[in-house]
Amino acid sequence: MKRPETISAEELERRMTQPGVVVVDLRSAAEYRKMHIPGAVHVPYENLGRLSRYRDQWIILYCEHGITSMAAAVTLAERGYKVSSLKGGVQAYMAKRGRTVLDGKDRMWVQ
């Protein structure tokens, strides 16, 4: 089985605007509420089975640093999903965005 690809924060921004792509935050509900990538849906790692509703889409996973999302990507790829993992997780995305993040109320703020 081919290892799922990792993508950069720049590549994430290019892909997330394409049809048929869903971005998934695998972190806890509290972490998601605190801040998340714009447009991301929340499906905790413990509930990977809920991603079956996105089976016909390309799924881009992220967590805090990219380790959990890669483990989840391997599992989903083995099940036949089209999946990628964000290299460096939300921390890499925040660094690329100049620490500008989306809070749980869908407002932009700067740390």
Buried (B, 14 or more C-beta within 10 A) or exposed (E): EEEBBBBBBEBBBEBBEEEEBBBBBBBBEEBBEEBBBEEBBBBBBEEBEEBEEBEEBBBBBBBBBBEBBBBBBBBBBEEEBBBBBBBBBBBBBBEBBEEEBBEBEEEEEEE
